[in-house]
């Protein structure tokens, strides 16, 4: 989430503009931890989200998150 927030800041926008996130997990066993991190990072803002297990994530990462924002 810190990487996402850095990108938002770089392009002069904010987390409140996020309307949907798709979370890709190398292992669905990580869902509890990522769910907690997601909730803590976004506070009371609750964009729509979906999550799925995926193999072959970029750079062998455990988690990738794609966000859609409004202008």
CHARMM-style PDB file with segment names, atoms N, HN, CA, C and O in Angstrom:
ATOM      1  N   UNK     1       0.822  -1.173   0.000  1.00  0.00      PROA
ATOM      2  CA  UNK     1       0.000   0.000   0.000  1.00  0.00      PROA
ATOM      3  C   UNK     1       0.880   1.256   0.000  1.00  0.00      PROA
ATOM      4  O   UNK     1       0.510   2.281  -0.573  1.00  0.00      PROA
ATOM      5  N   UNK     2       2.044   1.165   0.647  1.00  0.00      PROA
ATOM      6  HN  UNK     2       2.345   0.332   1.112  1.00  0.00      PROA
ATOM      7  CA  UNK     2       2.953   2.320   0.647  1.00  0.00      PROA
ATOM      8  C   UNK     2       3.382   2.671  -0.777  1.00  0.00      PROA
ATOM      9  O   UNK     2       3.470   3.848  -1.126  1.00  0.00      PROA
ATOM     10  N   UNK     3       3.647   1.659  -1.596  1.00  0.00      PROA
ATOM     11  HN  UNK     3       3.576   0.703  -1.312  1.00  0.00      PROA
ATOM     12  CA  UNK     3       4.022   1.917  -2.994  1.00  0.00      PROA
ATOM     13  C   UNK     3       2.878   2.584  -3.751  1.00  0.00      PROA
ATOM     14  O   UNK     3       3.105   3.498  -4.543  1.00  0.00      PROA
ATOM     15  N   UNK     4       1.671   2.136  -3.514  1.00  0.00      PROA
ATOM     16  HN  UNK     4       1.486   1.393  -2.871  1.00  0.00      PROA
ATOM     17  CA  UNK     4       0.506   2.738  -4.173  1.00  0.00      PROA
ATOM     18  C   UNK     4       0.375   4.198  -3.750  1.00  0.00      PROA
ATOM     19  O   UNK     4       0.159   5.075  -4.587  1.00  0.00      PROA
ATOM     20  N   UNK     5       0.506   4.454  -2.456  1.00  0.00      PROA
ATOM     21  HN  UNK     5       0.681   3.742  -1.776  1.00  0.00      PROA
ATOM     22  CA  UNK     5       0.376   5.820  -1.958  1.00  0.00      PROA
ATOM     23  C   UNK     5       1.473   6.724  -2.507  1.00  0.00      PROA
ATOM     24  O   UNK     5       1.222   7.896  -2.786  1.00  0.00      PROA
ATOM     25  N   UNK     6       2.696   6.193  -2.669  1.00  0.00      PROA
ATOM     26  HN  UNK     6       2.900   5.240  -2.443  1.00  0.00      PROA
ATOM     27  CA  UNK     6       3.783   6.986  -3.281  1.00  0.00      PROA
ATOM     28  C   UNK     6       3.422   7.348  -4.716  1.00  0.00      PROA
ATOM     29  O   UNK     6       3.637   8.483  -5.142  1.00  0.00      PROA
ATOM     30  N   UNK     7       2.876   6.396  -5.462  1.00  0.00      PROA
ATOM     31  HN  UNK     7       2.701   5.474  -5.116  1.00  0.00      PROA
ATOM     32  CA  UNK     7       2.468   6.663  -6.844  1.00  0.00      PROA
ATOM     33  C   UNK     7       1.357   7.699  -6.917  1.00  0.00      PROA
ATOM     34  O   UNK     7       1.365   8.563  -7.794  1.00  0.00      PROA
ATOM     35  N   UNK     8       0.400   7.614  -5.997  1.00  0.00      PROA
ATOM     36  HN  UNK     8       0.393   6.912  -5.285  1.00  0.00      PROA
ATOM     37  CA  UNK     8      -0.680   8.593  -5.970  1.00  0.00      PROA
ATOM     38  C   UNK     8      -0.138   9.996  -5.710  1.00  0.00      PROA
ATOM     39  O   UNK     8      -0.546  10.961  -6.355  1.00  0.00      PROA
ATOM     40  N   UNK     9       0.779  10.091  -4.766  1.00  0.00      PROA
ATOM     41  HN  UNK     9       1.111   9.307  -4.242  1.00  0.00      PROA
ATOM     42  CA  UNK     9       1.376  11.389  -4.442  1.00  0.00      PROA
ATOM     43  C   UNK     9       2.153  11.943  -5.635  1.00  0.00      PROA
ATOM     44  O   UNK     9       2.075  13.133  -5.939  1.00  0.00      PROA
ATOM     45  N   UNK    10       2.900  11.071  -6.302  1.00  0.00      PROA
ATOM     46  HN  UNK    10       2.963  10.104  -6.055  1.00  0.00      PROA
ATOM     47  CA  UNK    10       3.692  11.490  -7.470  1.00  0.00      PROA
ATOM     48  C   UNK    10       2.802  12.131  -8.533  1.00  0.00      PROA
ATOM     49  O   UNK    10       3.216  13.081  -9.199  1.00  0.00      PROA
ATOM     50  N   UNK    11       1.597  11.623  -8.693  1.00  0.00      PROA
ATOM     51  HN  UNK    11       1.261  10.852  -8.152  1.00  0.00      PROA
ATOM     52  CA  UNK    11       0.688  12.140  -9.710  1.00  0.00      PROA
ATOM     53  C   UNK    11      -0.385  13.060  -9.119  1.00  0.00      PROA
ATOM     54  O   UNK    11      -1.453  13.250  -9.702  1.00  0.00      PROA
ATOM     55  N   UNK    12      -0.075  13.620  -7.958  1.00  0.00      PROA
ATOM     56  HN  UNK    12       0.792  13.465  -7.485  1.00  0.00      PROA
ATOM     57  CA  UNK    12      -0.911  14.635  -7.305  1.00  0.00      PROA
ATOM     58  C   UNK    12      -2.356  14.200  -7.094  1.00  0.00      PROA
ATOM     59  O   UNK    12      -3.295  14.953  -7.353  1.00  0.00      PROA
ATOM     60  N   UNK    13      -2.510  12.979  -6.620  1.00  0.00      PROA
ATOM     61  HN  UNK    13      -1.748  12.367  -6.409  1.00  0.00      PROA
ATOM     62  CA  UNK    13      -3.848  12.505  -6.276  1.00  0.00      PROA
ATOM     63  C   UNK    13      -3.775  11.847  -4.902  1.00  0.00      PROA
ATOM     64  O   UNK    13      -2.721  11.866  -4.266  1.00  0.00      PROA
ATOM     65  N   UNK    14      -4.871  11.271  -4.440  1.00  0.00      PROA
ATOM     66  HN  UNK    14      -5.727  11.255  -4.957  1.00  0.00      PROA
ATOM     67  CA  UNK    14      -4.899  10.747  -3.079  1.00  0.00      PROA
ATOM     68  C   UNK    14      -5.680   9.433  -3.006  1.00  0.00      PROA
ATOM     69  O   UNK    14      -6.428   9.096  -3.923  1.00  0.00      PROA
ATOM     70  N   UNK    15      -5.498   8.696  -1.907  1.00  0.00      PROA
ATOM     71  HN  UNK    15      -4.890   8.970  -1.162  1.00  0.00      PROA
ATOM     72  CA  UNK    15      -6.195   7.419  -1.747  1.00  0.00      PROA
ATOM     73  C   UNK    15      -7.714   7.544  -1.797  1.00  0.00      PROA
ATOM     74  O   UNK    15      -8.392   6.585  -2.164  1.00  0.00      PROA
ATOM     75  N   UNK    16      -8.258   8.694  -1.440  1.00  0.00      PROA
ATOM     76  HN  UNK    16      -7.707   9.474  -1.141  1.00  0.00      PROA
ATOM     77  CA  UNK    16      -9.708   8.893  -1.470  1.00  0.00      PROA
ATOM     78  C   UNK    16     -10.267   8.806  -2.886  1.00  0.00      PROA
ATOM     79  O   UNK    16     -11.474   8.644  -3.064  1.00  0.00      PROA
ATOM     80  N   UNK    17      -9.407   8.912  -3.887  1.00  0.00      PROA
ATOM     81  HN  UNK    17      -8.427   9.044  -3.742  1.00  0.00      PROA
ATOM     82  CA  UNK    17      -9.833   8.824  -5.284  1.00  0.00      PROA
ATOM     83  C   UNK    17      -9.934   7.374  -5.766  1.00  0.00      PROA
ATOM     84  O   UNK    17     -10.457   7.119  -6.851  1.00  0.00      PROA
ATOM     85  N   UNK    18      -9.439   6.429  -4.972  1.00  0.00      PROA
ATOM     86  HN  UNK    18      -9.014   6.636  -4.091  1.00  0.00      PROA
ATOM     87  CA  UNK    18      -9.513   5.010  -5.348  1.00  0.00      PROA
ATOM     88  C   UNK    18     -10.964   4.552  -5.261  1.00  0.00      PROA
ATOM     89  O   UNK    18     -11.621   4.737  -4.237  1.00  0.00      PROA
ATOM     90  N   UNK    19     -11.462   3.950  -6.350  1.00  0.00      PROA
ATOM     91  HN  UNK    19     -10.928   3.799  -7.182  1.00  0.00      PROA
ATOM     92  CA  UNK    19     -12.835   3.435  -6.342  1.00  0.00      PROA
ATOM     93  C   UNK    19     -12.892   1.906  -6.390  1.00  0.00      PROA
ATOM     94  O   UNK    19     -13.902   1.314  -6.010  1.00  0.00      PROA
ATOM     95  N   UNK    20     -11.815   1.263  -6.855  1.00  0.00      PROA
ATOM     96  HN  UNK    20     -10.995   1.744  -7.164  1.00  0.00      PROA
ATOM     97  CA  UNK    20     -11.805  -0.204  -6.940  1.00  0.00      PROA
ATOM     98  C   UNK    20     -10.372  -0.702  -6.943  1.00  0.00      PROA
ATOM     99  O   UNK    20      -9.508  -0.122  -7.600  1.00  0.00      PROA
ATOM    100  N   UNK    21     -10.119  -1.774  -6.210  1.00  0.00      PROA
ATOM    101  HN  UNK    21     -10.821  -2.245  -5.676  1.00  0.00      PROA
ATOM    102  CA  UNK    21      -8.814  -2.441  -6.219  1.00  0.00      PROA
ATOM    103  C   UNK    21      -9.009  -3.919  -6.531  1.00  0.00      PROA
ATOM    104  O   UNK    21      -9.957  -4.550  -6.063  1.00  0.00      PROA
ATOM    105  N   UNK    22      -8.109  -4.447  -7.316  1.00  0.00      PROA
ATOM    106  HN  UNK    22      -7.339  -3.934  -7.696  1.00  0.00      PROA
ATOM    107  CA  UNK    22      -8.053  -5.879  -7.553  1.00  0.00      PROA
ATOM    108  C   UNK    22      -6.743  -6.365  -6.953  1.00  0.00      PROA
ATOM    109  O   UNK    22      -5.670  -5.859  -7.283  1.00  0.00      PROA
ATOM    110  N   UNK    23      -6.841  -7.348  -6.071  1.00  0.00      PROA
ATOM    111  HN  UNK    23      -7.712  -7.758  -5.803  1.00  0.00      PROA
ATOM    112  CA  UNK    23      -5.678  -7.852  -5.351  1.00  0.00      PROA
ATOM    113  C   UNK    23      -5.357  -9.246  -5.877  1.00  0.00      PROA
ATOM    114  O   UNK    23      -6.193 -10.149  -5.831  1.00  0.00      PROA
ATOM    115  N   UNK    24      -4.141  -9.408  -6.375  1.00  0.00      PROA
ATOM    116  HN  UNK    24      -3.462  -8.675  -6.413  1.00  0.00      PROA
ATOM    117  CA  UNK    24      -3.661 -10.688  -6.879  1.00  0.00      PROA
ATOM    118  C   UNK    24      -2.711 -11.270  -5.834  1.00  0.00      PROA
ATOM    119  O   UNK    24      -1.745 -10.617  -5.440  1.00  0.00      PROA
ATOM    120  N   UNK    25      -2.978 -12.483  -5.389  1.00  0.00      PROA
ATOM    121  HN  UNK    25      -3.763 -13.014  -5.709  1.00  0.00      PROA
ATOM    122  CA  UNK    25      -2.173 -13.124  -4.350  1.00  0.00      PROA
ATOM    123  C   UNK    25      -1.522 -14.393  -4.880  1.00  0.00      PROA
ATOM    124  O   UNK    25      -2.179 -15.219  -5.514  1.00  0.00      PROA
ATOM    125  N   UNK    26      -0.230 -14.542  -4.618  1.00  0.00      PROA
ATOM    126  HN  UNK    26       0.303 -13.870  -4.103  1.00  0.00      PROA
ATOM    127  CA  UNK    26       0.456 -15.775  -5.001  1.00  0.00      PROA
ATOM    128  C   UNK    26      -0.092 -16.946  -4.187  1.00  0.00      PROA
ATOM    129  O   UNK    26      -0.092 -18.085  -4.653  1.00  0.00      PROA
ATOM    130  N   UNK    27      -0.559 -16.661  -2.970  1.00  0.00      PROA
ATOM    131  HN  UNK    27      -0.559 -15.735  -2.592  1.00  0.00      PROA
ATOM    132  CA  UNK    27      -1.170 -17.685  -2.125  1.00  0.00      PROA
ATOM    133  C   UNK    27      -2.375 -17.077  -1.410  1.00  0.00      PROA
ATOM    134  O   UNK    27      -2.256 -16.043  -0.753  1.00  0.00      PROA
ATOM    135  N   UNK    28      -3.500 -17.704  -1.538  1.00  0.00      PROA
ATOM    136  HN  UNK    28      -3.596 -18.544  -2.072  1.00  0.00      PROA
ATOM    137  CA  UNK    28      -4.697 -17.211  -0.852  1.00  0.00      PROA
ATOM    138  C   UNK    28      -4.555 -17.309   0.665  1.00  0.00      PROA
ATOM    139  O   UNK    28      -5.354 -16.735   1.405  1.00  0.00      PROA
ATOM    140  N   UNK    29      -3.544 -18.034   1.124  1.00  0.00      PROA
ATOM    141  HN  UNK    29      -2.896 -18.501   0.523  1.00  0.00      PROA
ATOM    142  CA  UNK    29      -3.265 -18.097   2.562  1.00  0.00      PROA
ATOM    143  C   UNK    29      -2.870 -16.731   3.113  1.00  0.00      PROA
ATOM    144  O   UNK    29      -2.924 -16.511   4.323  1.00  0.00      PROA
ATOM    145  N   UNK    30      -2.476 -15.821   2.240  1.00  0.00      PROA
ATOM    146  HN  UNK    30      -2.432 -15.999   1.257  1.00  0.00      PROA
ATOM    147  CA  UNK    30      -2.073 -14.470   2.640  1.00  0.00      PROA
ATOM    148  C   UNK    30      -3.257 -13.515   2.755  1.00  0.00      PROA
ATOM    149  O   UNK    30      -3.074 -12.354   3.125  1.00  0.00      PROA
ATOM    150  N   UNK    31      -4.468 -13.981   2.447  1.00  0.00      PROA
ATOM    151  HN  UNK    31      -4.616 -14.923   2.147  1.00  0.00      PROA
ATOM    152  CA  UNK    31      -5.627 -13.093   2.410  1.00  0.00      PROA
ATOM    153  C   UNK    31      -5.829 -12.338   3.732  1.00  0.00      PROA
ATOM    154  O   UNK    31      -6.066 -11.130   3.715  1.00  0.00      PROA
ATOM    155  N   UNK    32      -5.741 -13.016   4.850  1.00  0.00      PROA
ATOM    156  HN  UNK    32      -5.548 -13.997   4.863  1.00  0.00      PROA
ATOM    157  CA  UNK    32      -5.952 -12.365   6.150  1.00  0.00      PROA
ATOM    158  C   UNK    32      -4.996 -11.207   6.373  1.00  0.00      PROA
ATOM    159  O   UNK    32      -5.408 -10.129   6.802  1.00  0.00      PROA
ATOM    160  N   UNK    33      -3.723 -11.425   6.083  1.00  0.00      PROA
ATOM    161  HN  UNK    33      -3.388 -12.301   5.735  1.00  0.00      PROA
ATOM    162  CA  UNK    33      -2.710 -10.379   6.282  1.00  0.00      PROA
ATOM    163  C   UNK    33      -2.920  -9.207   5.331  1.00  0.00      PROA
ATOM    164  O   UNK    33      -2.832  -8.052   5.748  1.00  0.00      PROA
ATOM    165  N   UNK    34      -3.195  -9.487   4.070  1.00  0.00      PROA
ATOM    166  HN  UNK    34      -3.266 -10.425   3.732  1.00  0.00      PROA
ATOM    167  CA  UNK    34      -3.382  -8.391   3.107  1.00  0.00      PROA
ATOM    168  C   UNK    34      -4.684  -7.658   3.405  1.00  0.00      PROA
ATOM    169  O   UNK    34      -4.750  -6.440   3.238  1.00  0.00      PROA
ATOM    170  N   UNK    35      -5.709  -8.361   3.838  1.00  0.00      PROA
ATOM    171  HN  UNK    35      -5.656  -9.350   3.974  1.00  0.00      PROA
ATOM    172  CA  UNK    35      -6.970  -7.725   4.198  1.00  0.00      PROA
ATOM    173  C   UNK    35      -6.745  -6.730   5.337  1.00  0.00      PROA
ATOM    174  O   UNK    35      -7.250  -5.609   5.287  1.00  0.00      PROA
ATOM    175  N   UNK    36      -6.003  -7.126   6.346  1.00  0.00      PROA
ATOM    176  HN  UNK    36      -5.592  -8.037   6.386  1.00  0.00      PROA
ATOM    177  CA  UNK    36      -5.707  -6.252   7.474  1.00  0.00      PROA
ATOM    178  C   UNK    36      -4.903  -5.030   7.027  1.00  0.00      PROA
ATOM    179  O   UNK    36      -5.218  -3.904   7.413  1.00  0.00      PROA
ATOM    180  N   UNK    37      -3.865  -5.249   6.215  1.00  0.00      PROA
ATOM    181  HN  UNK    37      -3.610  -6.163   5.901  1.00  0.00      PROA
ATOM    182  CA  UNK    37      -3.047  -4.141   5.717  1.00  0.00      PROA
ATOM    183  C   UNK    37      -3.875  -3.178   4.874  1.00  0.00      PROA
ATOM    184  O   UNK    37      -3.710  -1.962   4.978  1.00  0.00      PROA
ATOM    185  N   UNK    38      -4.752  -3.707   4.051  1.00  0.00      PROA
ATOM    186  HN  UNK    38      -4.885  -4.695   3.967  1.00  0.00      PROA
ATOM    187  CA  UNK    38      -5.615  -2.907   3.185  1.00  0.00      PROA
ATOM    188  C   UNK    38      -6.530  -2.018   4.021  1.00  0.00      PROA
ATOM    189  O   UNK    38      -6.641  -0.819   3.766  1.00  0.00      PROA
ATOM    190  N   UNK    39      -7.181  -2.604   5.014  1.00  0.00      PROA
ATOM    191  HN  UNK    39      -7.091  -3.578   5.222  1.00  0.00      PROA
ATOM    192  CA  UNK    39      -8.103  -1.865   5.880  1.00  0.00      PROA
ATOM    193  C   UNK    39      -7.354  -0.802   6.681  1.00  0.00      PROA
ATOM    194  O   UNK    39      -7.816   0.334   6.792  1.00  0.00      PROA
ATOM    195  N   UNK    40      -6.210  -1.164   7.236  1.00  0.00      PROA
ATOM    196  HN  UNK    40      -5.835  -2.087   7.146  1.00  0.00      PROA
ATOM    197  CA  UNK    40      -5.423  -0.206   8.012  1.00  0.00      PROA
ATOM    198  C   UNK    40      -4.942   0.958   7.143  1.00  0.00      PROA
ATOM    199  O   UNK    40      -4.955   2.106   7.585  1.00  0.00      PROA
ATOM    200  N   UNK    41      -4.527   0.672   5.931  1.00  0.00      PROA
ATOM    201  HN  UNK    41      -4.517  -0.261   5.572  1.00  0.00      PROA
ATOM    202  CA  UNK    41      -3.996   1.707   5.053  1.00  0.00      PROA
ATOM    203  C   UNK    41      -5.070   2.685   4.594  1.00  0.00      PROA
ATOM    204  O   UNK    41      -4.810   3.883   4.483  1.00  0.00      PROA
ATOM    205  N   UNK    42      -6.265   2.187   4.329  1.00  0.00      PROA
ATOM    206  HN  UNK    42      -6.476   1.214   4.419  1.00  0.00      PROA
ATOM    207  CA  UNK    42      -7.312   3.041   3.774  1.00  0.00      PROA
ATOM    208  C   UNK    42      -8.247   3.639   4.816  1.00  0.00      PROA
ATOM    209  O   UNK    42      -9.081   4.482   4.483  1.00  0.00      PROA
ATOM    210  N   UNK    43      -8.124   3.223   6.059  1.00  0.00      PROA
ATOM    211  HN  UNK    43      -7.447   2.539   6.330  1.00  0.00      PROA
ATOM    212  CA  UNK    43      -8.958   3.803   7.108  1.00  0.00      PROA
ATOM    213  C   UNK    43     -10.438   3.617   6.823  1.00  0.00      PROA
ATOM    214  O   UNK    43     -10.882   2.515   6.500  1.00  0.00      PROA
ATOM    215  N   UNK    44     -11.201   4.696   6.943  1.00  0.00      PROA
ATOM    216  HN  UNK    44     -10.841   5.591   7.206  1.00  0.00      PROA
ATOM    217  CA  UNK    44     -12.654   4.595   6.754  1.00  0.00      PROA
ATOM    218  C   UNK    44     -13.062   4.584   5.279  1.00  0.00      PROA
ATOM    219  O   UNK    44     -14.212   4.286   4.956  1.00  0.00      PROA
ATOM    220  N   UNK    45     -12.122   4.908   4.384  1.00  0.00      PROA
ATOM    221  HN  UNK    45     -11.188   5.150   4.646  1.00  0.00      PROA
ATOM    222  CA  UNK    45     -12.417   4.856   2.942  1.00  0.00      PROA
ATOM    223  C   UNK    45     -12.446   3.394   2.510  1.00  0.00      PROA
ATOM    224  O   UNK    45     -11.471   2.673   2.723  1.00  0.00      PROA
ATOM    225  N   UNK    46     -13.526   2.952   1.918  1.00  0.00      PROA
ATOM    226  HN  UNK    46     -14.318   3.538   1.746  1.00  0.00      PROA
ATOM    227  CA  UNK    46     -13.690   1.547   1.543  1.00  0.00      PROA
ATOM    228  C   UNK    46     -14.038   1.395   0.065  1.00  0.00      PROA
ATOM    229  O   UNK    46     -15.204   1.209  -0.281  1.00  0.00      PROA
ATOM    230  N   UNK    47     -13.025   1.474  -0.815  1.00  0.00      PROA
ATOM    231  HN  UNK    47     -12.077   1.625  -0.533  1.00  0.00      PROA
ATOM    232  CA  UNK    47     -13.309   1.243  -2.233  1.00  0.00      PROA
ATOM    233  C   UNK    47     -13.711  -0.222  -2.465  1.00  0.00      PROA
ATOM    234  O   UNK    47     -13.365  -1.102  -1.677  1.00  0.00      PROA
ATOM    235  N   UNK    48     -14.432  -0.463  -3.539  1.00  0.00      PROA
ATOM    236  HN  UNK    48     -14.713   0.252  -4.179  1.00  0.00      PROA
ATOM    237  CA  UNK    48     -14.767  -1.842  -3.912  1.00  0.00      PROA
ATOM    238  C   UNK    48     -13.478  -2.607  -4.145  1.00  0.00      PROA
ATOM    239  O   UNK    48     -12.454  -2.023  -4.499  1.00  0.00      PROA
ATOM    240  N   UNK    49     -13.531  -3.912  -3.944  1.00  0.00      PROA
ATOM    241  HN  UNK    49     -14.363  -4.387  -3.656  1.00  0.00      PROA
ATOM    242  CA  UNK    49     -12.329  -4.711  -4.188  1.00  0.00      PROA
ATOM    243  C   UNK    49     -12.695  -6.140  -4.519  1.00  0.00      PROA
ATOM    244  O   UNK    49     -13.781  -6.629  -4.207  1.00  0.00      PROA
ATOM    245  N   UNK    50     -11.752  -6.780  -5.157  1.00  0.00      PROA
ATOM    246  HN  UNK    50     -10.870  -6.383  -5.410  1.00  0.00      PROA
ATOM    247  CA  UNK    50     -11.843  -8.216  -5.401  1.00  0.00      PROA
ATOM    248  C   UNK    50     -10.447  -8.774  -5.216  1.00  0.00      PROA
ATOM    249  O   UNK    50      -9.455  -8.055  -5.331  1.00  0.00      PROA
ATOM    250  N   UNK    51     -10.382 -10.059  -4.928  1.00  0.00      PROA
ATOM    251  HN  UNK    51     -11.188 -10.644  -4.834  1.00  0.00      PROA
ATOM    252  CA  UNK    51      -9.091 -10.712  -4.726  1.00  0.00      PROA
ATOM    253  C   UNK    51      -9.118 -12.076  -5.385  1.00  0.00      PROA
ATOM    254  O   UNK    51     -10.157 -12.733  -5.450  1.00  0.00      PROA
ATOM    255  N   UNK    52      -7.965 -12.489  -5.870  1.00  0.00      PROA
ATOM    256  HN  UNK    52      -7.121 -11.956  -5.817  1.00  0.00      PROA
ATOM    257  CA  UNK    52      -7.860 -13.816  -6.474  1.00  0.00      PROA
ATOM    258  C   UNK    52      -6.454 -14.346  -6.357  1.00  0.00      PROA
ATOM    259  O   UNK    52      -5.488 -13.587  -6.268  1.00  0.00      PROA
ATOM    260  N   UNK    53      -6.353 -15.647  -6.358  1.00  0.00      PROA
ATOM    261  HN  UNK    53      -7.137 -16.264  -6.431  1.00  0.00      PROA
ATOM    262  CA  UNK    53      -5.058 -16.299  -6.361  1.00  0.00      PROA
ATOM    263  C   UNK    53      -4.509 -16.316  -7.777  1.00  0.00      PROA
ATOM    264  O   UNK    53      -5.245 -16.561  -8.733  1.00  0.00      PROA
ATOM    265  N   UNK    54      -3.220 -16.057  -7.910  1.00  0.00      PROA
ATOM    266  HN  UNK    54      -2.622 -15.859  -7.133  1.00  0.00      PROA
ATOM    267  CA  UNK    54      -2.598 -16.011  -9.237  1.00  0.00      PROA
ATOM    268  C   UNK    54      -1.165 -16.514  -9.155  1.00  0.00      PROA
ATOM    269  O   UNK    54      -0.457 -16.248  -8.183  1.00  0.00      PROA
ATOM    270  N   UNK    55      -0.747 -17.236 -10.174  1.00  0.00      PROA
ATOM    271  HN  UNK    55      -1.322 -17.452 -10.963  1.00  0.00      PROA
ATOM    272  CA  UNK    55       0.648 -17.681 -10.216  1.00  0.00      PROA
ATOM    273  C   UNK    55       1.410 -16.822 -11.217  1.00  0.00      PROA
ATOM    274  O   UNK    55       0.815 -16.235 -12.121  1.00  0.00      PROA
ATOM    275  N   UNK    56       2.709 -16.751 -11.055  1.00  0.00      PROA
ATOM    276  HN  UNK    56       3.193 -17.227 -10.321  1.00  0.00      PROA
ATOM    277  CA  UNK    56       3.551 -16.016 -11.989  1.00  0.00      PROA
ATOM    278  C   UNK    56       3.459 -14.503 -11.857  1.00  0.00      PROA
ATOM    279  O   UNK    56       3.536 -13.787 -12.856  1.00  0.00      PROA
ATOM    280  N   UNK    57       3.295 -14.003 -10.620  1.00  0.00      PROA
ATOM    281  HN  UNK    57       3.232 -14.584  -9.808  1.00  0.00      PROA
ATOM    282  CA  UNK    57       3.252 -12.558 -10.434  1.00  0.00      PROA
ATOM    283  C   UNK    57       4.610 -11.951 -10.772  1.00  0.00      PROA
ATOM    284  O   UNK    57       5.645 -12.601 -10.621  1.00  0.00      PROA
ATOM    285  N   UNK    58       4.599 -10.716 -11.225  1.00  0.00      PROA
ATOM    286  HN  UNK    58       3.759 -10.188 -11.348  1.00  0.00      PROA
ATOM    287  CA  UNK    58       5.811 -10.028 -11.640  1.00  0.00      PROA
ATOM    288  C   UNK    58       6.860 -10.027 -10.531  1.00  0.00      PROA
ATOM    289  O   UNK    58       6.547  -9.805  -9.362  1.00  0.00      PROA
ATOM    290  N   UNK    59       8.098 -10.276 -10.915  1.00  0.00      PROA
ATOM    291  HN  UNK    59       8.353 -10.456 -11.865  1.00  0.00      PROA
ATOM    292  CA  UNK    59       9.253 -10.275 -10.000  1.00  0.00      PROA
ATOM    293  C   UNK    59       9.071 -11.218  -8.814  1.00  0.00      PROA
ATOM    294  O   UNK    59       9.590 -10.967  -7.727  1.00  0.00      PROA
ATOM    295  N   UNK    60       8.331 -12.306  -9.034  1.00  0.00      PROA
ATOM    296  HN  UNK    60       7.909 -12.509  -9.917  1.00  0.00      PROA
ATOM    297  CA  UNK    60       8.063 -13.295  -7.982  1.00  0.00      PROA
ATOM    298  C   UNK    60       7.460 -12.684  -6.724  1.00  0.00      PROA
ATOM    299  O   UNK    60       7.700 -13.165  -5.616  1.00  0.00      PROA
ATOM    300  N   UNK    61       6.680 -11.627  -6.898  1.00  0.00      PROA
ATOM    301  HN  UNK    61       6.485 -11.237  -7.797  1.00  0.00      PROA
ATOM    302  CA  UNK    61       6.066 -10.983  -5.735  1.00  0.00      PROA
ATOM    303  C   UNK    61       4.967 -11.868  -5.164  1.00  0.00      PROA
ATOM    304  O   UNK    61       4.452 -12.760  -5.839  1.00  0.00      PROA
ATOM    305  N   UNK    62       4.621 -11.607  -3.923  1.00  0.00      PROA
ATOM    306  HN  UNK    62       5.038 -10.883  -3.375  1.00  0.00      PROA
ATOM    307  CA  UNK    62       3.554 -12.348  -3.256  1.00  0.00      PROA
ATOM    308  C   UNK    62       2.201 -11.684  -3.472  1.00  0.00      PROA
ATOM    309  O   UNK    62       1.163 -12.345  -3.439  1.00  0.00      PROA
ATOM    310  N   UNK    63       2.220 -10.357  -3.694  1.00  0.00      PROA
ATOM    311  HN  UNK    63       3.063  -9.820  -3.720  1.00  0.00      PROA
ATOM    312  CA  UNK    63       0.992  -9.591  -3.837  1.00  0.00      PROA
ATOM    313  C   UNK    63       1.163  -8.538  -4.921  1.00  0.00      PROA
ATOM    314  O   UNK    63       2.208  -7.893  -5.007  1.00  0.00      PROA
ATOM    315  N   UNK    64       0.140  -8.366  -5.744  1.00  0.00      PROA
ATOM    316  HN  UNK    64      -0.709  -8.891  -5.673  1.00  0.00      PROA
ATOM    317  CA  UNK    64       0.066  -7.242  -6.660  1.00  0.00      PROA
ATOM    318  C   UNK    64      -1.326  -6.653  -6.528  1.00  0.00      PROA
ATOM    319  O   UNK    64      -2.317  -7.374  -6.411  1.00  0.00      PROA
ATOM    320  N   UNK    65      -1.382  -5.317  -6.548  1.00  0.00      PROA
ATOM    321  HN  UNK    65      -0.577  -4.732  -6.643  1.00  0.00      PROA
ATOM    322  CA  UNK    65      -2.667  -4.641  -6.400  1.00  0.00      PROA
ATOM    323  C   UNK    65      -2.839  -3.668  -7.551  1.00  0.00      PROA
ATOM    324  O   UNK    65      -1.954  -2.861  -7.834  1.00  0.00      PROA
ATOM    325  N   UNK    66      -3.978  -3.751  -8.207  1.00  0.00      PROA
ATOM    326  HN  UNK    66      -4.697  -4.408  -7.978  1.00  0.00      PROA
ATOM    327  CA  UNK    66      -4.327  -2.830  -9.282  1.00  0.00      PROA
ATOM    328  C   UNK    66      -5.475  -1.975  -8.779  1.00  0.00      PROA
ATOM    329  O   UNK    66      -6.487  -2.493  -8.308  1.00  0.00      PROA
ATOM    330  N   UNK    67      -5.312  -0.649  -8.883  1.00  0.00      PROA
ATOM    331  HN  UNK    67      -4.490  -0.228  -9.266  1.00  0.00      PROA
ATOM    332  CA  UNK    67      -6.344   0.272  -8.410  1.00  0.00      PROA
ATOM    333  C   UNK    67      -6.896   1.102  -9.559  1.00  0.00      PROA
ATOM    334  O   UNK    67      -6.168   1.473 -10.480  1.00  0.00      PROA
ATOM    335  N   UNK    68      -8.191   1.389  -9.492  1.00  0.00      PROA
ATOM    336  HN  UNK    68      -8.782   1.088  -8.744  1.00  0.00      PROA
ATOM    337  CA  UNK    68      -8.846   2.292 -10.420  1.00  0.00      PROA
ATOM    338  C   UNK    68      -9.261   3.527  -9.617  1.00  0.00      PROA
ATOM    339  O   UNK    68      -9.842   3.419  -8.537  1.00  0.00      PROA
ATOM    340  N   UNK    69      -8.949   4.703 -10.172  1.00  0.00      PROA
ATOM    341  HN  UNK    69      -8.477   4.790 -11.050  1.00  0.00      PROA
ATOM    342  CA  UNK    69      -9.247   5.955  -9.497  1.00  0.00      PROA
ATOM    343  C   UNK    69     -10.206   6.805 -10.307  1.00  0.00      PROA
ATOM    344  O   UNK    69     -10.341   6.627 -11.518  1.00  0.00      PROA
ATOM    345  N   UNK    70     -10.869   7.725  -9.634  1.00  0.00      PROA
ATOM    346  HN  UNK    70     -10.760   7.869  -8.650  1.00  0.00      PROA
ATOM    347  CA  UNK    70     -11.677   8.733 -10.306  1.00  0.00      PROA
ATOM    348  C   UNK    70     -10.850  10.013 -10.388  1.00  0.00      PROA
ATOM    349  O   UNK    70      -9.905  10.196  -9.621  1.00  0.00      PROA
ATOM    350  N   UNK    71     -11.202  10.888 -11.311  1.00  0.00      PROA
ATOM    351  HN  UNK    71     -11.969  10.739 -11.934  1.00  0.00      PROA
ATOM    352  CA  UNK    71     -10.489  12.171 -11.426  1.00  0.00      PROA
ATOM    353  C   UNK    71     -10.989  13.161 -10.417  1.00  0.00      PROA
ATOM    354  OT1 UNK    71     -10.504  14.291 -10.369  1.00  0.00      PROA
TER     355      UNK     71
END
